Amino acid sequence: MAKNVGILAVDIYFPPTFVQQEALEAHDGASKGKYTIGLGQDCMAFCTEVEDVISMSLTAVTSLLDKYNIDPKQIGRLEVGSETVIDKSKSIKTFLMQIFEKFGNTDIEGVDSTNACYGGTAALFNCVNWVESSSWDGRYGLVVCTDSAVYAEGPARPTGGAAAIAILVGPDAPIAFESKFRGSHMSHAYDFYKPNLASEYPVVDGKLSQTCYLMALDSCYKHFCAKYEKFEGKQFSISDAEYFVFHSPYNKLVQKSFARLVFNDFVRNASSIDETAKEKLALFSNLSGDESYQNRDLEKVSQQVAKPLYDAKVKPTTLIPKQVGNMYTASLYAAFASLLHSKHTELAGKRVTLFSYGSGLTATMFSLRLHEGQHPFSLSNIASVMNVAGKLKARHELPPEKFVDIMKLMEHRYGAKDFVTSKDCSLLAPGTYYLTEVDSLYRRFYAQKAVGNTVENGLLANGH
Amino acid sequence: MAKNVGILAVDIYFPPTFVQQEALEAHDGASKGKYTIGLGQDCMAFCTEVEDVISMSLTAVTSLLDKYNIDPKQIGRLEVGSETVIDKSKSIKTFLMQIFEKFGNTDIEGVDSTNACYGGTAALFNCVNWVESSSWDGRYGLVVCTDSAVYAEGPARPTGGAAAIAILVGPDAPIAFESKFRGSHMSHAYDFYKPNLASEYPVVDGKLSQTCYLMALDSCYKHFCAKYEKFEGKQFSISDAEYFVFHSPYNKLVQKSFARLVFNDFVRNASSIDETAKEKLALFSNLSGDESYQNRDLEKVSQQVAKPLYDAKVKPTTLIPKQVGNMYTASLYAAFASLLHSKHTELAGKRVTLFSYGSGLTATMFSLRLHEGQHPFSLSNIASVMNVAGKLKARHELPPEKFVDIMKLMEHRYGAKDFVTSKDCSLLAPGTYYLTEVDSLYRRFYAQKAVGNTVENGLLANGH
């Protein structure tokens, strides 16, 4: 069996267009700090009419192949995680096949995985399992998480965002899975769902969704700890991982989630909790599970107790989610990319614990072990290729009024046919794909913005 | 690594309500034989207002667990393949978690896999790979294919159907994967897709879809043969598998597909083609690929040449697809179930080759090796549990007028909220789940028809 299977390479793309949450607060007439402190968010990226989940994933995949110098024929599996449905039958993966067909490679397994923000994790697990299975043919796996998170006007609107991440999977990886340490919690819930098929917007019960998230976190942590103890013969505590990465719909929930793990460690009497913390949390030791999810004092005290550990173990994971917003399936991996960006070579030898959550609901806590790796698949090169700081710096801030106008246009465009876009790619970086047309049969056409003096690809034809 | 991983058990469910294709021909004013000979179909099953892909999958899963006496706690992975979207974010898998939560099992990996009729195959491959991977925890995998195929009035309408299949996956299986022999072909095409999000009906280009199917078949067979030759050191021909099972949107395409494999073997100068056949096919040896897909004479002659082999190697796989219709993701596995039904213990020691196709497009040819197995996971018990003949016999024929009325009602119900169904389960077998209500928040409620004198489960609550 292939050894140390995991993540060899990563690239991330997010739209260059964004609003400041502070400006959005003022525009929406929300109280000052509601989005920036209440949600903990700084900016929100969004697709304009020339971008969507297909164009973003075309951009992320071509960029990864190019920057790590991967021959498209060397991809043997390609899977997409997304909850942004453009077609109910035809997968996003088949759109991405255009990249590989040009090189004569059509023998690529994998389709799209779907359950809210969890689809990317499912796709990643599937790819890792494939490399470890007897059906592996020696080639790379490629996972793409791509989503555009948009909400109707109202309290959920500032929790949007958009991005695509491409992740190359194979053996001897600098970011290897510790697959034995894994705990899942899956259950039937209506916390966030998309039953209104004609609308891009979800139905959200924000309060329920937060409780579902924290309950799933508790359950996954319990299973995760049990597996760790089974295989390692000792108790797991938050001291046993250097960093914790969470699915990040908004930063405040990440703060609450880590505090919840600290509270779990307190209840489990784990070694990570010192005497001062024990004293502060003792007040809450008799709360029932349900009570503990609703108790504001516990929330406050546990966050206070967790603060130093949060700053050390979680804060380095928060840059992109705070700057870009919720990226649904890409959100967890954008948080992980933030960690790679901020710590890169320092991560060698370290364990990172990740928590993936998708409403509805599906959740898993899992573990990665990092090594520096060999160029081009090294932590330092991944950080360099992703160029997170450069991409953030090159963005264009748009005023809230413009954002609202674009959302209105996108509402009309969602599910529509027979239109051409502005084809305005002036704000996009060279090499970025963009939507040019949806014809009378709903067929979608994309082009790639020229790189330097050469026009790459030109128009991407449809499948005929 | 776990050995002989594959299919341990199968159960199939299809609605008890159907129309005769002959009656539908007359009702539609189509020429006599258009549906029965032209498409090769006998009957078409359909969901009434109390059934959908969720209820069918609840029925199939509970039936499988019950009939093979599987403890719900012994399921460690559950994946669904479907292209019938009821919610764009919340997976069908999360609805099925209701069955397992009752038993305290929420640690079950897996979500939904999506690409037209191929999602079930993706889910099956994922489950098999999981059992072979380092993340396997020793429990069973469970794959569910569930779809309702419905078309707008017009030529595609008689190619509908509906079913759910549940497949238990684990090591030491009577139906083991030969994973090294596998060829995929994936490409960007618009042959059949569902871009009109508010409608349940697809956009279909029937002629293009048939050509896409046959081109994908050629490509997969080429890859499959290359892998076989690489590992076995000899040429593969259709003589090397006892049976061939095809994705079956309608039987005529299955006839054409097998004839296409015979033509491939002729072109490859394979041992399966005798001198008489060679003479008959020689006329077509200089056709280009594109010409060969359109050539009616080749189609006719190759089907004629293939007939004796078709009767031996394919016909035993056609019962359920001809009687039930296109079941999308379940279609290939319903064809395989037909083979298990008709040949059961005779299949021990035999190789079966399967071809899975999903428009858009994704396709794979793969190989299974069968053994009698140990009760309850034996070929004879699987055939007995599925009770295909009994289920077909217990169905209720409805007149075309009634079918059309139900289609009209379902058009209004698709994506709708705030209604109760008739709750009429008089035509359903005991133990069948049915839809009772969709509330004002689109939340769906199901009940299970009583088995004997006991009411099992009663109403299934939503996730609150």
Interface residues (C-beta under 8 A of the other chain):
Chain A: M1 V5 L78 E83 V85 I86 D87 K88 S89 K90 S91 K93 T94 F95 M97 Q98 E101 T106 D107 I108 E109 G110 V111 D112 S113 T114 N115 A116 Y118 G119 A122 F125 N126 V128 N129 W130 E132 S133 S134 S135 F177 S179 K180 R182 G183 S184 H185 M186 S187 H188 A189 Y190 D191 F192 Y193 K194 P195 N196 L197 A198 P202 V203 L208 S219 H223 G358 S359 G360 L361 T362 T364 Y414 G415 K417 L441 Y442 R443 N462 G463 H464
Chain B: M1 V5 L78 E83 V85 I86 D87 K88 S89 K90 S91 K93 T94 F95 M97 Q98 E101 T106 D107 I108 E109 G110 V111 D112 S113 T114 N115 A116 Y118 G119 A122 F125 N126 V128 N129 W130 E132 S133 S134 S135 F177 S179 K180 R182 G183 S184 H185 M186 S187 H188 A189 Y190 D191 F192 Y193 K194 P195 N196 L197 A198 P202 V203 L208 S219 H223 G358 S359 G360 L361 T362 T364 Y414 G415 K417 L441 Y442 R443 N462 G463 H464
